[in-house]
Amino acid sequence: MSLQKRQFNWYNFFICFLVSLGQIAFGYPASIIGTTLGEPSFLVYMKLFDLKSEALTSNANELIGAMSGVFQAGAFFGILVVSYVMDRWGRKAGVIYCSVFSLFGGALLVGSKSAAMFIVARFFAGIGSWGFLAVTPVYSAELAPPELRGFFVGMNGVNIALGYGLASYMGMAFYFAKDPVTQWRGPLGLALIWPLMMLIITFFTPESPRWLLMQGKVEKAREIVYKLHTIKSDPDQEFARGEFYQMHKQSELDRTLNPGWVEMFRRPSYRKRSLLAMGFAFIGQSTAVLVINNYGPTLYKALGYGTKDQLALQCGWITVGIISNFVGAALMDRIGRRPLMLFGISGCCVALILEAAIVATYAEAGTNKVGLGVGVAAFYIFLAIYGLGIDVVGVVFYGELFPNHVRAKGLCLSMATIAITDLVYLQASATAFANIGWKFYLVFIIITGLGAIVMFFVLPETKGIPLEEMAKIFGDTEDVIVYAEDILIDHNTHELVVKTHGGRGTELTYVATEQGITPEIEKAIVAEKIEHV
């Protein structure tokens, strides 16, 4: 009898969900800058708006661009460091690292007295917040079962959108505060809640069993796997025992492989994975999603809406993202990653074409209400497609693509690509929109259009493939020690039977040795043996 397809365990889902909450600690501070820049009181306080002339100051666009862009600059350095932290001290240590920098940067933002202080604070906040974007997908991917990995890890994408949403809701709520300074300091202060929450969560979540195996801590890893993947209806615990055996044997090989940064590009199959992940990350951010998010109120203003309407429209826009991310997480284990990713890139390109046409035709005059309404609708359609096919699927894809010994580095390369891409776009956006207007959309339309064509030919399907077997779709079949389909349970002896087919193993069938079976599993096995007698 082959391993059971049923892999759902409520405890496993709950732990993966707790881990994914780290994405709120990313999404909220990443998005709050949009509503902050939309607050007139903030612009006045930071001397970016001159009340006498009722216009932005001469250097306002440059400073606004720096406030948005420096967050991504901090992200780049933070992501590279957090990969070392994750590999050296574990996935939980990565969460702690991100939380500390998020709290430090967030506190500086709340207390900022000048534009310069605000920009410095955004750098430190970016180190911590973007670190979460790299840590929690790796962490949850290594805890999730293969058949449900899309949904379990997809909760990261849902919580990214939720973080964006909470930032917009709080920006809207504090708009009605009587104190002008509270209008923007209040939402910034709430950003401190989420990294503090993640510090508390680390007391309740187990370490990644795959990381433990890479450190040679076999018994601790076995204990965690059996707890995460025990199925009540299966007394033999086929899935938990088989998965742990596969993980353990694979880790014995992975511990002998080179985990260095150079290896990510020297070895052909690793280079292919790295370029694939970085390419999709670049194209995904070239849809202009963060430009629209961070400059949302500014873009709605260009469409003729006032401050209150701008914030309300931003809240509605973000809510669409939360829903579409959840739908994507629910669908990807059924229809696969590849179809959703291709739909996401091409669909965003079409939505951007529509948006550019509307802005070019109606934004300057601001008199055609129907045309302006279609412009807002195009933004909403864009995010629905982005959330469904790029945001939530990308998070899962980056976390499952790489082998155990370089998974943290691989995902960090993806996140660093996103950070650098956003840095360039956000730094240029304020000036670009001020000088060339709707034509700036053409940059994103061209990149996503060409990107959709390229990805059609190179994107693989990773649905349902165990992390230990991902190498086979990149031609590294010799690096797969044992396949899940070859792990069976003999229900007469209740022993694990494994077939291997060459590669680095031997072509034979043998009884796998199991040590440290939990008392619950051992009791069930003994009970069944008595029944057979």
C-alpha positions in Angstrom: 0.0 0.0 0.0 1.5 3.4 -1.0 1.6 6.4 1.2 -1.8 8.0 2.0 -2.8 11.0 0.0 -4.6 12.4 3.0 -2.1 14.8 4.6 -4.2 17.3 6.5 -3.5 17.8 10.2 -5.1 20.7 12.1 -2.0 21.2 14.3 0.2 21.4 11.3 -2.1 23.9 9.6 -2.3 26.0 12.8 1.5 26.2 13.1 1.9 27.1 9.5 -0.8 29.8 9.9 1.0 31.2 13.0 4.3 31.4 11.0 2.6 33.1 8.1 1.4 35.9 10.4 4.9 37.3 10.0 3.8 38.6 6.6 1.5 41.1 8.4 4.7 42.4 9.9 5.9 42.9 6.4 2.8 44.0 4.6 1.6 46.6 7.1 4.8 48.8 7.3 5.4 48.3 3.5 1.9 49.6 2.8 1.4 52.3 5.4 3.7 54.7 3.6 1.0 55.0 1.0 -1.6 56.4 3.4 1.1 58.3 5.2 2.1 60.2 2.1 -1.6 60.8 1.4 -2.0 62.7 4.7 -1.7 66.5 4.1 -0.7 66.9 7.8 2.4 64.6 7.3 3.5 66.6 4.2 3.2 69.8 6.1 5.0 68.5 9.2 7.9 67.2 7.2 8.1 70.5 5.2 7.2 68.8 2.0 4.2 71.1 1.4 4.2 74.9 1.5 1.0 76.2 2.9 1.6 79.7 1.5 2.0 78.6 -2.0 -0.3 75.6 -1.6 2.1 73.4 -3.5 4.8 70.8 -2.9 8.3 72.2 -2.1 11.0 72.1 -4.7 12.6 69.0 -3.2 9.4 67.2 -2.2 9.3 64.7 -5.0 12.9 63.6 -4.3 12.3 63.2 -0.6 9.0 61.3 -1.2 10.8 59.0 -3.5 13.5 58.4 -0.9 10.9 57.7 1.8 9.5 55.0 -0.4 12.7 53.7 -1.9 15.0 53.5 1.1 12.7 50.9 2.6 13.7 48.6 -0.2 17.4 49.5 0.2 17.2 48.3 3.8 15.4 45.3 2.6 18.3 44.3 0.3 20.8 44.2 3.1 18.4 42.7 5.6 17.5 39.8 3.3 21.1 38.9 2.7 21.9 38.9 6.4 18.7 36.9 7.4 19.7 34.1 5.0 22.9 33.6 7.1 20.9 33.8 10.3 18.4 31.2 9.1 21.2 28.8 8.0 23.3 29.3 11.1 20.8 29.5 13.9 17.6 28.3 12.5 14.3 29.5 11.0 13.0 30.7 14.4 16.2 32.8 14.9 15.3 34.4 11.5 11.9 35.5 12.9 13.6 37.0 16.0 16.1 38.9 13.9 13.3 40.4 11.8 11.2 41.3 14.8 14.1 43.2 16.5 14.9 45.3 13.5 11.2 45.9 12.8 10.6 47.2 16.3 13.7 49.4 16.2 12.9 50.9 12.8 9.2 51.2 13.6 9.9 53.1 16.9 12.1 55.5 15.0 9.4 56.2 12.5 6.8 57.0 15.1 9.2 59.4 16.8 10.5 61.1 13.6 11.0 64.8 13.8 12.2 65.5 10.3 12.3 64.0 6.8 15.9 63.0 7.2 15.1 61.0 10.4 12.1 59.5 8.8 14.2 58.3 5.8 16.8 56.7 8.2 14.1 55.0 10.2 12.5 53.6 7.0 15.9 52.0 6.2 16.0 50.0 9.5 12.3 49.2 9.3 12.9 47.8 5.8 15.7 45.5 7.1 13.2 43.8 9.5 10.0 44.0 7.6 11.4 42.6 4.3 13.3 39.9 6.3 9.9 38.4 7.2 9.1 38.1 3.5 12.2 35.9 3.2 11.9 33.9 6.4 8.3 32.7 6.8 7.8 31.2 3.3 10.9 29.0 3.9 9.8 28.2 7.4 6.2 27.2 6.5 7.3 25.3 3.3 9.5 23.1 5.4 6.6 22.4 7.8 3.8 21.8 5.3 2.9 18.5 3.6 3.5 18.3 -0.2 -0.1 17.8 -1.3 -1.3 20.9 0.7 1.8 23.0 0.5 0.2 25.5 -1.8 -2.6 26.2 0.7 -0.5 26.1 3.9 2.3 28.3 2.5 -0.2 30.4 0.6 -1.4 31.7 3.9 1.8 33.9 3.7 0.4 35.6 0.6 -3.0 36.1 2.3 -1.4 37.7 5.3 0.8 40.0 3.0 -2.5 41.3 1.6 -4.1 41.5 5.0 -1.1 43.6 6.2 -1.6 45.9 3.3 -5.3 46.0 4.1 -4.8 46.8 7.8 -2.5 49.7 6.8 -5.2 51.2 4.5 -8.0 50.7 7.1 -5.9 52.3 9.8 -4.9 55.2 7.5 -8.6 55.8 6.8 -9.6 55.5 10.5 -6.9 58.0 11.7 -7.8 60.4 8.9 -10.6 61.5 11.2 -8.4 62.1 14.2 -8.6 65.7 15.4 -4.8 66.0 16.1 -3.0 66.5 12.8 0.1 64.7 14.0 -1.9 61.7 15.3 -3.3 61.3 11.9 0.0 59.8 10.6 1.9 58.9 13.8 -1.0 56.6 15.0 -1.0 54.3 12.0 2.8 54.1 12.1 2.7 53.2 15.8 0.4 50.2 15.2 3.1 48.7 13.0 4.9 47.8 16.3 2.2 45.3 17.2 3.0 42.7 14.5 6.8 42.1 15.1 6.0 42.0 18.8 3.4 39.4 18.1 5.9 37.3 16.1 8.4 37.3 19.0 5.6 35.8 21.2 4.7 33.2 18.5 8.3 31.8 18.5 7.6 30.4 22.0 4.8 28.2 20.5 6.2 27.1 17.1 8.6 24.2 16.5 11.9 24.6 14.6 11.9 23.4 11.0 12.6 19.6 11.1 14.6 19.9 7.8 16.9 22.5 9.4 17.3 20.2 12.4 18.3 17.3 10.2 20.8 19.5 8.4 22.4 20.1 11.9 22.3 16.3 12.7 19.5 16.6 15.3 17.7 13.5 14.1 15.6 12.7 17.1 14.3 16.2 17.6 13.4 16.4 13.9 11.6 13.0 14.1 9.5 14.1 17.1 8.4 17.3 15.3 7.5 15.5 12.0 5.4 12.9 13.8 3.6 15.6 15.7 3.0 17.7 12.6 2.0 15.0 10.2 0.2 12.4 12.3 -3.2 11.4 10.9 -5.7 10.1 13.4 -7.4 7.7 11.1 -4.1 5.9 10.2 -2.7 3.8 13.1 0.4 3.0 11.0 1.1 6.7 10.3 2.2 5.9 6.8 2.6 9.5 5.7 4.5 10.8 8.8 6.9 7.8 8.9 7.5 7.8 5.2 8.0 11.5 4.9 10.5 11.5 7.8 12.4 8.7 6.2 12.6 10.6 2.9 13.7 13.8 4.7 16.3 12.0 6.8 17.9 10.2 3.9 17.9 13.3 1.7 19.5 15.4 4.5 22.4 12.9 4.7 23.3 13.8 1.1 22.4 17.5 1.4 24.8 17.9 4.3 27.7 16.9 2.0 26.8 19.4 -0.7 28.3 22.9 -1.1 25.9 25.5 0.4 27.8 28.6 -0.7 26.5 31.6 -2.7 28.8 30.8 -5.6 27.2 27.4 -6.0 23.8 29.1 -6.6 25.2 30.2 -10.1 28.1 27.7 -10.7 26.0 24.5 -10.8 23.8 24.5 -13.9 20.6 23.2 -12.3 20.9 25.6 -9.3 21.6 28.5 -11.7 18.4 27.6 -13.6 16.4 27.7 -10.4 18.0 30.9 -9.3 17.4 32.7 -12.6 13.9 31.3 -12.8 13.0 32.6 -9.3 14.7 35.9 -9.8 13.1 36.3 -13.2 9.6 35.8 -12.0 10.3 38.0 -9.0 11.4 40.8 -11.3 8.5 40.4 -13.7 6.0 40.2 -10.8 7.2 43.6 -9.4 7.3 45.0 -12.9 3.5 44.9 -12.9 3.8 48.2 -10.9 2.0 46.7 -7.9 4.0 48.6 -5.3 4.0 51.7 -7.3 0.2 51.6 -7.4 0.0 50.6 -3.7 2.5 53.3 -2.4 1.3 56.0 -4.7 -2.4 54.9 -4.7 -3.7 58.1 -3.2 -1.6 60.2 -5.6 -2.9 58.2 -8.6 -6.5 58.6 -7.4 -5.9 62.3 -7.1 -4.7 62.3 -10.7 -8.1 60.7 -11.5 -9.9 63.6 -9.8 -10.7 62.3 -6.3 -10.3 64.2 -3.0 -8.3 63.0 0.1 -11.2 61.2 1.8 -12.2 59.4 -1.4 -8.5 58.5 -2.2 -8.2 56.7 1.2 -11.6 55.0 0.8 -10.7 53.8 -2.7 -7.3 52.5 -1.4 -9.1 50.5 1.3 -11.4 48.9 -1.2 -8.5 48.2 -3.5 -6.6 46.4 -0.8 -9.7 44.4 0.3 -9.8 42.9 -3.3 -6.2 41.8 -2.8 -7.0 39.9 0.5 -9.9 38.0 -1.2 -7.9 37.2 -4.4 -4.9 36.0 -2.4 -7.1 33.6 -0.4 -8.7 32.3 -3.6 -5.2 31.7 -5.1 -4.1 29.9 -2.0 -7.2 27.6 -2.2 -6.8 26.9 -5.9 -3.1 26.3 -6.5 -3.0 22.8 -5.0 -5.9 21.9 -7.4 -4.9 23.5 -10.7 -1.2 24.1 -10.2 1.2 26.9 -9.9 2.1 27.4 -13.6 -1.4 28.2 -14.9 -2.0 30.8 -12.2 1.4 32.4 -12.7 0.9 32.8 -16.4 -2.6 34.1 -15.9 -1.3 36.6 -13.4 1.5 38.1 -15.6 -0.6 38.4 -18.8 -3.7 39.6 -16.9 -1.8 42.3 -15.1 -0.4 43.5 -18.5 -3.9 43.8 -20.0 -5.2 45.7 -16.9 -2.2 48.1 -17.1 -2.9 48.8 -20.8 -6.5 49.7 -19.8 -5.3 51.9 -17.0 -2.8 53.7 -19.1 -5.5 54.4 -21.8 -7.9 55.8 -19.2 -5.4 58.0 -17.5 -4.1 59.3 -20.8 -7.6 60.1 -22.0 -9.5 61.3 -19.0 -7.2 62.1 -16.0 -6.0 65.5 -17.0 -9.5 66.9 -17.7 -11.1 65.1 -14.8 -14.6 65.7 -16.1 -15.7 62.3 -17.5 -17.0 60.5 -14.4 -17.6 57.2 -16.3 -14.0 57.2 -17.7 -12.6 58.0 -14.2 -14.7 55.1 -12.8 -13.3 52.7 -15.4 -9.8 53.9 -14.3 -10.5 52.9 -10.7 -12.1 49.6 -11.9 -8.9 48.8 -13.8 -6.9 49.2 -10.6 -9.3 46.8 -8.9 -9.2 44.3 -11.7 -5.4 44.5 -11.7 -5.1 43.6 -8.0 -7.5 40.8 -8.3 -5.4 39.2 -11.0 -2.1 40.0 -9.2 -3.2 38.5 -5.9 -4.6 35.4 -7.6 -1.7 34.7 -9.9 1.5 36.4 -8.7 1.4 37.5 -5.1 0.3 34.3 -3.3 1.7 31.8 -5.9 5.0 33.5 -6.0 5.5 33.2 -2.3 4.9 29.5 -2.5 7.0 29.0 -5.6 10.1 30.7 -4.2 9.9 28.7 -1.0 9.7 25.3 -2.6 12.0 25.6 -5.6 15.4 25.1 -3.9 17.1 22.1 -2.2 17.3 22.0 1.6 20.9 23.2 2.0 20.4 26.4 -0.1 16.7 27.0 0.3 17.2 30.1 2.5 19.7 31.6 0.1 17.5 30.8 -2.9 14.4 32.5 -1.4 16.5 35.4 -0.3 17.8 35.9 -3.8 14.2 36.1 -4.9 13.3 38.6 -2.2 16.4 40.7 -2.9 15.4 40.9 -6.5 12.0 42.2 -5.5 13.5 44.7 -3.2 16.0 46.1 -5.8 13.3 46.2 -8.4 10.9 48.1 -6.1 13.7 50.4 -5.0 14.3 51.5 -8.6 10.6 51.9 -9.5 9.6 53.6 -6.3 12.6 56.0 -6.3 11.7 57.1 -9.9 7.9 57.0 -9.6 7.2 60.4 -8.0 9.4 62.2 -10.5 8.2 60.1 -13.4 4.5 60.7 -12.8 5.2 64.4 -12.3 7.0 64.7 -15.6 5.8 62.1 -18.1 2.5 61.1 -16.4 0.7 58.1 -17.9 3.6 57.2 -20.2 5.4 55.7 -17.2 2.9 52.8 -17.4 4.4 51.9 -20.7 7.6 50.7 -18.9 5.5 48.1 -17.0 3.4 47.1 -19.9 6.4 46.3 -22.1 8.2 44.3 -19.4 5.1 42.3 -18.3 4.2 41.6 -21.9 7.6 40.2 -22.8 7.8 38.5 -19.4 4.6 36.5 -20.0 6.0 35.2 -23.3 9.3 34.1 -21.7 7.6 32.5 -18.7 5.3 30.5 -20.9 8.4 28.6 -22.2 10.4 28.2 -18.9 8.0 27.9 -16.0 7.8 24.3 -14.5 4.9 22.9 -12.5 5.8 22.2 -8.8 2.4 21.2 -7.5 2.4 18.3 -5.0 6.1 17.5 -5.5 7.9 16.8 -2.1 10.7 19.2 -1.5 13.2 16.4 -1.5 12.2 15.5 -5.0 12.2 19.0 -6.6 15.6 18.3 -8.1 14.1 15.9 -10.6 12.3 18.6 -12.6 15.7 20.3 -13.1 17.5 17.2 -14.2 19.2 16.4 -10.9 17.7 12.9 -10.6 20.9 11.6 -9.0 20.4 14.0 -6.1 17.0 12.4 -5.1 17.8 9.6 -2.6 14.3 8.1 -2.4 11.0 8.9 -3.9 7.8 9.1 -1.9 6.0 6.7 -4.2 8.6 4.0 -3.4 8.0 4.2 0.4 5.4 1.7 1.5 4.0 0.1 4.7 3.8 -3.7 5.0 0.5 -4.0 6.9 1.4 -7.5 8.1 4.6 -6.6 9.7 3.9 -2.8 10.0 7.4 -2.1 8.8 8.5 0.6 6.4 9.5 -0.9 3.0 11.5 1.3 0.5 12.4 0.7 -3.1 15.2 2.7 -4.7 16.0 3.1 -8.3 19.6 3.9 -8.8 20.7 7.6 -8.5 22.8 7.8 -5.4 21.0 4.8 -3.9 21.0 1.1 -4.7 18.5 -0.8 -6.9 16.9 -3.1 -4.3 14.0 -3.4 -2.0 14.7 -3.4 1.7 13.1 -2.9 5.1 14.0 0.6 6.4 15.2 0.9 9.9 13.2 3.1 12.2 14.4 4.4 15.5 12.5 6.5 18.0 8.9 5.7 16.9 6.6 7.6 19.2 4.8 5.6 21.9 1.4 6.4 20.3 2.5 4.9 16.9 4.3 1.9 18.6 1.2 1.2 20.6 -1.0 1.2 17.5 1.5 -1.1 15.7 1.5 -3.6 18.6 -2.3 -3.6 18.8 -2.6 -4.4 15.1 0.0 -7.2 15.4 -2.1 -8.8 18.2 -5.2 -8.7 16.0 -3.4 -10.4 13.1 -2.2 -13.2 15.4 
